[in-house]
Amino acid sequence: MISNLIFLAIGPGQIVVIAVIILLLFGGRKIPELMRGLGSGIKEFKEATKEDEAPKKDSEK
């Protein structure tokens, strides 16, 4: 319940401040590398969940 309220409390101004802080901490050159790593991690996660779902569907038939 409280976590839902936290997301509602974050507005566009706070997002801009967070983005500026991240930019200052990591620098402009590191951010694309971080995003590539995040994207590949999400891709691997999706592939792993698809692999887990496949045997369940086969056993149900």
BAVOVO-736405 format. One record per residue (C-alpha): x, y, z negated; residue number from 1. Coordinates in Angstrom, 2 decimals. Example, Ala and Ser with C-alpha at 12.3 -4.5 7.8 and 13.67 -1.06 7.14 Angstrom:
// residues 2
+---------+---------+---------+-------+
|      c1 |      c2 |      c3 | marvo |
+---------+---------+---------+-------+
|   12.30 |   -4.50 |   -7.80 |     1 |
|   13.67 |   -1.06 |   -7.14 |     2 |
+---------+---------+---------+-------+
//
This chain:
// residues 61
+---------+---------+---------+-------+
|      c1 |      c2 |      c3 | marvo |
+---------+---------+---------+-------+
|    0.00 |    0.00 |    0.00 |     1 |
|    2.79 |    2.41 |   -0.94 |     2 |
|    4.82 |    1.53 |    2.17 |     3 |
|    1.84 |    2.53 |    4.34 |     4 |
|    1.74 |    5.91 |    2.63 |     5 |
|    5.46 |    6.48 |    3.22 |     6 |
|    5.03 |    6.07 |    6.98 |     7 |
|    2.13 |    8.50 |    6.95 |     8 |
|    4.24 |   11.07 |    5.10 |     9 |
|    6.96 |   11.13 |    7.80 |    10 |
|    6.23 |   13.81 |   10.38 |    11 |
|    7.98 |   15.07 |   13.50 |    12 |
|   10.13 |   17.48 |   11.51 |    13 |
|   11.47 |   14.73 |    9.28 |    14 |
|   12.19 |   12.52 |   12.30 |    15 |
|   14.26 |   15.31 |   13.86 |    16 |
|   16.22 |   15.76 |   10.61 |    17 |
|   16.89 |   12.01 |   10.42 |    18 |
|   18.02 |   11.95 |   14.07 |    19 |
|   20.43 |   14.85 |   13.47 |    20 |
|   21.89 |   13.12 |   10.41 |    21 |
|   22.40 |    9.91 |   12.38 |    22 |
|   24.05 |   11.89 |   15.17 |    23 |
|   26.40 |   13.54 |   12.69 |    24 |
|   27.26 |   10.26 |   10.97 |    25 |
|   27.92 |    8.14 |   14.05 |    26 |
|   28.75 |   10.70 |   16.72 |    27 |
|   27.44 |   10.91 |   20.26 |    28 |
|   29.65 |    8.13 |   21.61 |    29 |
|   28.62 |    5.46 |   19.12 |    30 |
|   24.85 |    5.85 |   19.45 |    31 |
|   24.54 |    4.15 |   22.89 |    32 |
|   26.61 |    1.23 |   21.58 |    33 |
|   24.37 |    0.96 |   18.52 |    34 |
|   21.23 |    1.02 |   20.68 |    35 |
|   22.65 |   -1.67 |   22.99 |    36 |
|   23.37 |   -3.85 |   19.97 |    37 |
|   19.89 |   -3.25 |   18.60 |    38 |
|   18.32 |   -4.09 |   21.97 |    39 |
|   20.29 |   -7.31 |   22.34 |    40 |
|   19.38 |   -8.30 |   18.79 |    41 |
|   15.68 |   -7.78 |   19.50 |    42 |
|   16.00 |   -9.74 |   22.76 |    43 |
|   17.66 |  -12.67 |   20.96 |    44 |
|   14.97 |  -12.59 |   18.27 |    45 |
|   12.19 |  -12.75 |   20.86 |    46 |
|   13.91 |  -15.66 |   22.64 |    47 |
|   14.30 |  -17.53 |   19.35 |    48 |
|   10.64 |  -17.08 |   18.47 |    49 |
|    9.61 |  -18.32 |   21.93 |    50 |
|   11.77 |  -21.43 |   21.44 |    51 |
|   10.08 |  -22.12 |   18.10 |    52 |
|    6.61 |  -21.79 |   19.63 |    53 |
|    7.29 |  -24.13 |   22.57 |    54 |
|    7.56 |  -27.42 |   20.61 |    55 |
|    4.40 |  -26.64 |   18.64 |    56 |
|    2.36 |  -26.21 |   21.84 |    57 |
|    3.74 |  -29.47 |   23.30 |    58 |
|    2.89 |  -31.47 |   20.16 |    59 |
|   -0.69 |  -30.15 |   20.11 |    60 |
|   -1.49 |  -31.58 |   23.57 |    61 |
+---------+---------+---------+-------+
//
